[in-house]
Amino acid sequence: MSDEKVIQTQDQQQEQTQQQDQQQQDQQQTVDMKTYLDLVAKMEKMEQMLANEAEKQKEIEAKQQELWQKQVQLTLKENGLEKFADIVRVNDENELADVVKKLSQIVNEIKVETGYIPADHAKTDEYSKYEKEKNAAGMIAVKLSKLFQ
């Protein structure tokens, strides 16, 4: 009988060991499940934060673009080129400066070409010519020649 008792005792010990192992696994699974749920909650919060950050970044970029367009319009207005605001597309300061310089040259050339050019220039007569030269004999000759015509 002692062999039977030993075998029963060993069987009982094995069962107890198995039960303890099962309990440890259950506890570990419970801890792992809690940790998992915590991590999932944190991950969802981080995803929301990232989505908010991406949205904020888009808003910032939109505001920067709007500010840049206002700067372009102001620069064009300062140089008298506000009528070109719809067609000017630039990305940086240097490009804007080049475009303003070129447009200003073109506008100035157009102003010169379309400026007032009198059709009838006041013709200088001989008397005025001699007067500018301070030639008294020439002025008298012109006056006398008009008397005898």
BATIPA-337403 format. One record per residue (C-alpha): residue number from 1; residue in three letters; x, y, z. Coordinates in pm, whole numbers, always signed. Layout:
// BATIPA-337403
ROVEX  resi  resn       x       y       z
ROVEX   NUM   ALA       X       Y       Z
...
// end
This chain:
// BATIPA-337403
ROVEX  resi  resn       x       y       z
ROVEX     1   MET      +0      +0      +0
ROVEX     2   SER    +275    +235     +52
ROVEX     3   ASP    +339    +234    -319
ROVEX     4   GLU     -19    +330    -379
ROVEX     5   LYS      +4    +614    -129
ROVEX     6   VAL    +318    +740    -288
ROVEX     7   ILE    +159    +725    -632
ROVEX     8   GLN    -154    +900    -502
ROVEX     9   THR     +58   +1162    -333
ROVEX    10   GLN    +256   +1215    -650
ROVEX    11   ASP     -66   +1235    -848
ROVEX    12   GLN    -204   +1487    -602
ROVEX    13   GLN    +114   +1690    -619
ROVEX    14   GLN    +101   +1685    -996
ROVEX    15   GLU    -262   +1799    -990
ROVEX    16   GLN    -177   +2075    -745
ROVEX    17   THR    +115   +2180    -961
ROVEX    18   GLN    -108   +2180   -1266
ROVEX    19   GLN    -371   +2383   -1083
ROVEX    20   GLN    -108   +2629    -968
ROVEX    21   ASP     +27   +2655   -1322
ROVEX    22   GLN    -326   +2708   -1451
ROVEX    23   GLN    -387   +2979   -1191
ROVEX    24   GLN     -60   +3151   -1282
ROVEX    25   GLN    -151   +3138   -1649
ROVEX    26   ASP    -496   +3279   -1574
ROVEX    27   GLN    -340   +3560   -1369
ROVEX    28   GLN     -84   +3625   -1639
ROVEX    29   GLN    -358   +3634   -1902
ROVEX    30   THR    -558   +3871   -1684
ROVEX    31   VAL    -257   +4098   -1641
ROVEX    32   ASP    -178   +4072   -2009
ROVEX    33   MET    -540   +4153   -2099
ROVEX    34   LYS    -536   +4459   -1872
ROVEX    35   THR    -206   +4570   -2018
ROVEX    36   TYR    -340   +4508   -2366
ROVEX    37   LEU    -654   +4711   -2301
ROVEX    38   ASP    -447   +4992   -2150
ROVEX    39   LEU    -220   +4991   -2451
ROVEX    40   VAL    -515   +4989   -2689
ROVEX    41   ALA    -669   +5287   -2506
ROVEX    42   LYS    -338   +5474   -2517
ROVEX    43   MET    -298   +5393   -2884
ROVEX    44   GLU    -647   +5527   -2962
ROVEX    45   LYS    -567   +5848   -2773
ROVEX    46   MET    -242   +5883   -2967
ROVEX    47   GLU    -423   +5828   -3297
ROVEX    48   GLN    -672   +6101   -3204
ROVEX    49   MET    -387   +6332   -3108
ROVEX    50   LEU    -211   +6260   -3438
ROVEX    51   ALA    -531   +6328   -3629
ROVEX    52   ASN    -572   +6657   -3441
ROVEX    53   GLU    -209   +6749   -3505
ROVEX    54   ALA    -247   +6673   -3876
ROVEX    55   GLU    -558   +6891   -3888
ROVEX    56   LYS    -379   +7171   -3704
ROVEX    57   GLN     -84   +7140   -3943
ROVEX    58   LYS    -318   +7173   -4241
ROVEX    59   GLU    -474   +7483   -4085
ROVEX    60   ILE    -130   +7633   -4024
ROVEX    61   GLU     -25   +7564   -4384
ROVEX    62   ALA    -348   +7719   -4513
ROVEX    63   LYS    -289   +8031   -4301
ROVEX    64   GLN     +72   +8052   -4420
ROVEX    65   GLN     -43   +8028   -4781
ROVEX    66   GLU    -305   +8297   -4721
ROVEX    67   LEU     -44   +8521   -4556
ROVEX    68   TRP    +195   +8468   -4847
ROVEX    69   GLN     -77   +8565   -5097
ROVEX    70   LYS    -146   +8881   -4898
ROVEX    71   GLN    +224   +8963   -4897
ROVEX    72   VAL    +239   +8913   -5275
ROVEX    73   GLN     -63   +9139   -5323
ROVEX    74   LEU     +82   +9405   -5094
ROVEX    75   THR    +417   +9398   -5275
ROVEX    76   LEU    +244   +9431   -5610
ROVEX    77   LYS     +31   +9717   -5480
ROVEX    78   GLU    +337   +9899   -5343
ROVEX    79   ASN    +492   +9884   -5689
ROVEX    80   GLY    +173   +9988   -5870
ROVEX    81   LEU    +122   +9642   -6018
ROVEX    82   GLU    -195   +9534   -5833
ROVEX    83   LYS    -372   +9465   -6162
ROVEX    84   PHE    -133   +9174   -6216
ROVEX    85   ALA    -225   +9004   -5884
ROVEX    86   ASP    -445   +8745   -6057
ROVEX    87   ILE    -174   +8624   -6293
ROVEX    88   VAL    +132   +8638   -6065
ROVEX    89   ARG    +215   +8298   -5916
ROVEX    90   VAL    +534   +8290   -5710
ROVEX    91   ASN    +668   +8062   -5437
ROVEX    92   ASP    +935   +8262   -5260
ROVEX    93   GLU   +1074   +8610   -5196
ROVEX    94   ASN   +1343   +8599   -5466
ROVEX    95   GLU   +1098   +8492   -5733
ROVEX    96   LEU    +859   +8768   -5624
ROVEX    97   ALA   +1133   +9030   -5647
ROVEX    98   ASP   +1226   +8913   -5998
ROVEX    99   VAL    +865   +8919   -6116
ROVEX   100   VAL    +807   +9267   -5969
ROVEX   101   LYS   +1124   +9396   -6136
ROVEX   102   LYS   +1029   +9253   -6476
ROVEX   103   LEU    +670   +9374   -6458
ROVEX   104   SER    +784   +9721   -6354
ROVEX   105   GLN   +1016   +9740   -6655
ROVEX   106   ILE    +739   +9630   -6888
ROVEX   107   VAL    +493   +9881   -6742
ROVEX   108   ASN    +749  +10162   -6770
ROVEX   109   GLU    +819  +10072   -7133
ROVEX   110   ILE    +448  +10077   -7208
ROVEX   111   LYS    +412  +10417   -7040
ROVEX   112   VAL    +695  +10556   -7251
ROVEX   113   GLU    +550  +10411   -7571
ROVEX   114   THR    +201  +10540   -7504
ROVEX   115   GLY    +309  +10871   -7355
ROVEX   116   TYR    +206  +11206   -7503
ROVEX   117   ILE    +388  +11287   -7820
ROVEX   118   PRO    +266  +11616   -7972
ROVEX   119   ALA    +182  +11595   -8338
ROVEX   120   ASP    +261  +11958   -8415
ROVEX   121   HIS    +579  +12074   -8261
ROVEX   122   ALA    +593  +12446   -8223
ROVEX   123   LYS    +807  +12540   -8514
ROVEX   124   THR   +1087  +12771   -8429
ROVEX   125   ASP   +1096  +13065   -8659
ROVEX   126   GLU   +1409  +13240   -8770
ROVEX   127   TYR   +1358  +13528   -8531
ROVEX   128   SER   +1355  +13288   -8228
ROVEX   129   LYS   +1660  +13116   -8365
ROVEX   130   TYR   +1854  +13444   -8389
ROVEX   131   GLU   +1719  +13547   -8050
ROVEX   132   LYS   +1865  +13236   -7888
ROVEX   133   GLU   +2196  +13302   -8058
ROVEX   134   LYS   +2177  +13667   -7947
ROVEX   135   ASN   +2234  +13779   -8304
ROVEX   136   ALA   +2079  +14130   -8325
ROVEX   137   ALA   +2156  +14176   -8698
ROVEX   138   GLY   +1971  +13850   -8782
ROVEX   139   MET   +1668  +13951   -8574
ROVEX   140   ILE   +1649  +14293   -8746
ROVEX   141   ALA   +1688  +14132   -9089
ROVEX   142   VAL   +1395  +13893   -9018
ROVEX   143   LYS   +1170  +14181   -8899
ROVEX   144   LEU   +1255  +14396   -9200
ROVEX   145   SER   +1201  +14109   -9441
ROVEX   146   LYS    +847  +14065   -9304
ROVEX   147   LEU    +771  +14433   -9367
ROVEX   148   PHE    +846  +14413   -9736
ROVEX   149   GLN    +656  +14095   -9813
// end
